Amino acid sequence: MSESSANLEPEVQELLVAYLDGELDAETARSVEERLASDPALRTEMQRLDRAWHMLDALETEPVDEQFTRTTLEMTIAAAQEELQQEQAERPRRRLRRALLLCAAAATAALGGFFGVRLALPDPNRQLLEDLPVIENLEQYRAVGDIEFLRTLHQERLFADEPDEGAAP
Amino acid sequence: MVVSESSARRYALDPDVRLMLEVRDGNAAAFEELVVRYQDRLVTVLQHLVGDRDQADDLAQDVFLRVYRARKTYQPGARFATWLFTIANRVAANALRNKSRRREVTLQPKESGSLGARPLDSMILASSGQMPARQLDKAELRDIVRQALETLNERQRLAVLLSKFEGMSYADIAAVMDLTPQAVKSLLSRARCNLREVLEAYFEDGQPPAPQKAETTEATDVTQPHKEPA
């Protein structure tokens, strides 16, 4: 390492490089310029850095030839064709998947509708089932004639040991 | 990658981003235009990264192919050049890692130019001992500078190439290399000091540059953002 570089703090070196790269804000750039004006060693260091940087101009490479461009575009066309073939191969599978999804959605909608209607509308058979014990014993109830009398008998549990075939209506 | 609407609008001002958006919409001529605009720049950077022109050509084609394949999901989240060189960086890193695995990395460049196998040594032997006064022809100078560049590690070299040949800002280099701008500032500072020392040592004392140990990089998915410590 040369002496001038070794003597510089890394922060100062960074500032110098950032100054050369135009990466400093106006205020910091001004302070670097003031330091450069008063410090010949710093000025020399900056000139050396700048000179080495400009030597990199010698690294320019040969431009690519037409063959490179043509091959690149041919590779791209081949990739595009491959993509297209892949899409075409996947199309029937995608259609089948879509059809299955549609069927599943239709079945779900049908089931949902069925249960929805069932819940929303009263079931005409439900009342009939609830009244079944009365219907089955209708003749006997008619023979008694008075419903209040039957209720009284039920409350007094006079026939508690008998199966409760027909709860008091 | 999720890109905000405002950032997409901002980067849509970049003419190359607009071309890439046309590629996304199926315009093949726009892709050809991008290839023509960037092929030399891309090959230059890749050649100095991998140290071999043929491999640089292959890698550049690979990069263009990846750009084309990514067109359908392209969203302008950066300048086009930044995006392109981010892909190139990862492609080159993967290539160097594979090369290193196969134990094919050599510290000497494959092409030795006009000066034989060890151009600097040859020149030292041939030199008069008054290097600053010595006039070098273009090919000699190129060989020396290339050797000096090869003394840098991969990250320093990439930062130098993007700054020198692409004129990228620290922020753009940071985006390409997945670093912070402050880390790029330090990286470039060290790189430029190293270059200065190597080149001056050669011109003043005739000392050939000693190559640094090559860095290896983990394999990455080149189309996805990746994180590295700054």
Chai-1 contact restraints between the chains, C-beta under 6 A:
chainA,res_idxA,chainB,res_idxB,connection_type,confidence,min_distance_angstrom,max_distance_angstrom,comment,restraint_id
A,M1,B,E197,contact,1.0,0.0,6.0,A-B,restraint_1
A,S2,B,E197,contact,1.0,0.0,6.0,A-B,restraint_2
A,S5,B,C193,contact,1.0,0.0,6.0,A-B,restraint_3
A,Q13,B,S189,contact,1.0,0.0,6.0,A-B,restraint_4
A,Q13,B,C193,contact,1.0,0.0,6.0,A-B,restraint_5
A,E14,B,K185,contact,1.0,0.0,6.0,A-B,restraint_6
A,E14,B,S189,contact,1.0,0.0,6.0,A-B,restraint_7
A,V17,B,L188,contact,1.0,0.0,6.0,A-B,restraint_8
A,V17,B,S189,contact,1.0,0.0,6.0,A-B,restraint_9
A,V17,B,R192,contact,1.0,0.0,6.0,A-B,restraint_10
A,A18,B,K185,contact,1.0,0.0,6.0,A-B,restraint_11
A,E23,B,Y170,contact,1.0,0.0,6.0,A-B,restraint_12
A,R48,B,R196,contact,1.0,0.0,6.0,A-B,restraint_13
A,L49,B,R192,contact,1.0,0.0,6.0,A-B,restraint_14
A,L49,B,R196,contact,1.0,0.0,6.0,A-B,restraint_15
A,A52,B,L195,contact,1.0,0.0,6.0,A-B,restraint_16
A,A52,B,R196,contact,1.0,0.0,6.0,A-B,restraint_17
A,A52,B,L199,contact,1.0,0.0,6.0,A-B,restraint_18
A,M55,B,V145,contact,1.0,0.0,6.0,A-B,restraint_19
A,M55,B,L199,contact,1.0,0.0,6.0,A-B,restraint_20
A,L56,B,V145,contact,1.0,0.0,6.0,A-B,restraint_21
A,L56,B,K164,contact,1.0,0.0,6.0,A-B,restraint_22
A,A58,B,L141,contact,1.0,0.0,6.0,A-B,restraint_23
A,A58,B,R142,contact,1.0,0.0,6.0,A-B,restraint_24
A,A58,B,V145,contact,1.0,0.0,6.0,A-B,restraint_25
A,L59,B,V145,contact,1.0,0.0,6.0,A-B,restraint_26
A,T61,B,T44,contact,1.0,0.0,6.0,A-B,restraint_27
A,T61,B,Q47,contact,1.0,0.0,6.0,A-B,restraint_28
A,P63,B,D40,contact,1.0,0.0,6.0,A-B,restraint_29
A,V64,B,Q39,contact,1.0,0.0,6.0,A-B,restraint_30
A,V64,B,D40,contact,1.0,0.0,6.0,A-B,restraint_31
A,V64,B,V43,contact,1.0,0.0,6.0,A-B,restraint_32
A,T72,B,V35,contact,1.0,0.0,6.0,A-B,restraint_33
A,T72,B,Q61,contact,1.0,0.0,6.0,A-B,restraint_34
A,T72,B,F64,contact,1.0,0.0,6.0,A-B,restraint_35
A,L73,B,E32,contact,1.0,0.0,6.0,A-B,restraint_36
A,M75,B,Q61,contact,1.0,0.0,6.0,A-B,restraint_37
A,M75,B,L65,contact,1.0,0.0,6.0,A-B,restraint_38
A,T76,B,Y68,contact,1.0,0.0,6.0,A-B,restraint_39
A,A79,B,L65,contact,1.0,0.0,6.0,A-B,restraint_40
